[in-house]
Amino acid sequence: MRKLKRVFICVFILLLMLVILAFALENQQAVSLLFLGWAGPQLPVSVVMVLSLLLGMLIGRVLSWFMGRSSRTPRKRLS
């Protein structure tokens, strides 16, 4: 049973990598992002998407760390 689970995980990872590769190969058009008057360099759409995904994941982890840290501090009672 454990071996079957490993096979399914390996197949899933390989399929996911194939989908990511297909996405990257299909989105090679260069785009330049403009934000508050600042223009970024021209990068392929797939690079922009992956960078925004990674940045969002990083921001989510940092925010959850701050929220978890603030909830662990003892609170004073007002009574």
C-alpha positions in Angstrom: 0.0 0.0 0.0 2.8 2.4 0.9 4.5 1.7 -2.5 1.3 2.4 -4.4 1.0 5.8 -2.5 4.6 6.7 -3.5 3.8 5.8 -7.2 0.7 8.0 -7.2 2.7 10.9 -5.6 5.5 10.5 -8.2 3.0 10.4 -11.1 1.2 13.5 -9.7 4.5 15.4 -9.3 5.5 14.5 -12.9 2.1 15.6 -14.3 2.4 18.9 -12.3 5.8 19.5 -13.7 4.6 18.8 -17.2 1.7 21.3 -16.8 4.1 23.9 -15.5 6.5 23.3 -18.4 3.7 23.5 -20.9 2.5 26.8 -19.3 6.0 28.3 -19.5 6.5 27.2 -23.1 3.1 28.6 -24.2 3.6 32.0 -22.6 6.8 33.3 -24.0 5.4 36.7 -25.0 7.3 39.6 -23.4 5.3 42.0 -21.2 6.3 45.0 -19.2 4.4 45.9 -16.1 3.6 49.5 -15.2 2.9 50.3 -11.5 2.7 53.9 -10.2 4.8 55.2 -13.1 7.5 52.6 -12.6 8.0 50.4 -15.6 9.5 47.0 -15.0 11.8 45.1 -17.5 10.2 43.1 -20.3 9.9 39.5 -19.1 7.9 36.5 -20.5 4.4 36.2 -19.1 5.2 32.9 -17.5 8.1 34.5 -15.5 5.8 37.3 -14.3 3.2 34.8 -13.2 5.6 32.6 -11.3 7.3 35.5 -9.6 3.9 36.9 -8.5 2.9 33.5 -7.2 6.1 33.2 -5.2 5.8 36.7 -3.9 2.2 36.0 -2.8 3.3 32.8 -1.1 6.0 34.7 0.8 3.7 37.5 1.8 1.1 35.0 3.1 3.7 33.2 5.2 5.0 36.4 6.7 1.5 37.6 7.5 0.5 34.3 9.0 3.7 34.4 11.1 2.9 37.9 12.4 -0.7 36.9 13.1 0.3 33.8 15.0 3.0 35.6 16.9 0.5 38.3 18.0 -2.1 35.8 19.1 0.4 34.0 21.4 1.1 37.1 23.5 -0.8 37.2 26.7 -3.7 39.6 26.8 -4.6 41.7 29.8 -8.1 41.5 31.1 -10.0 44.7 31.5 -12.0 43.6 34.6 
